[in-house]
């Protein structure tokens, strides 16, 4: 997965919108939704060159912004 695209909430998935503001790595390999706070998402990346580090990002606004 190179970018995150949630479906439009009111059109049954007819439109998809990129939500990657704040993601410094485009190589997302996992995505988890908090079961108690559905607007909270966690995205993980694979180990990348040149720094050989994986990253975990968090969003508390349904993916609109990440940190």
C-alpha positions in Angstrom: 0.0 0.0 0.0 1.6 3.2 -1.0 -1.1 5.7 0.0 -4.2 5.6 2.2 -7.5 6.2 0.6 -10.7 6.0 2.7 -14.0 5.8 0.8 -16.5 8.6 0.9 -18.7 8.2 3.9 -21.9 9.0 2.1 -21.5 7.3 -1.3 -20.9 3.7 -0.4 -17.3 3.7 -1.6 -17.9 5.4 -4.9 -15.2 8.0 -4.2 -11.8 7.6 -2.6 -9.8 10.5 -1.0 -6.0 10.4 -0.2 -5.3 10.9 3.4 -1.5 11.0 3.8 -0.7 14.5 5.2 2.1 14.1 7.7 3.1 10.6 6.5 6.8 10.8 5.8 6.9 7.3 4.4 4.6 6.3 1.6 5.2 2.6 2.2 2.4 1.7 4.6 2.4 -2.0 5.3 -0.2 -2.2 8.1 -3.2 -0.3 9.3 -5.1 -0.6 12.6 -8.3 1.1 13.7 -8.7 1.6 17.4 -11.9 -0.4 18.3 -12.9 2.0 21.1 -12.1 5.2 19.1 -12.8 4.5 15.4 -11.3 7.9 14.4 -7.9 6.8 15.8 -5.7 5.0 13.3 -2.2 3.5 13.5 -0.2 3.0 10.3 3.1 1.0 10.2 5.8 1.1 7.5 8.4 -1.5 6.5 12.1 -1.1 7.1 13.4 1.3 4.5 16.8 2.5 3.2 18.9 4.4 3.9 18.1 4.6 7.6 16.9 1.0 8.1 14.0 2.0 10.3 10.4 1.1 10.4 7.9 3.8 11.5 4.5 3.9 13.3 2.2 6.9 12.6 -1.0 7.8 14.4 -4.0 9.8 13.4 -6.8 10.9 15.7 -9.0 12.5 12.9 -9.8 9.5 10.7 -6.6 9.9 8.8 -6.8 13.5 7.8 -3.5 14.3 9.6 -0.8 12.0 10.9 2.0 12.3 13.4 
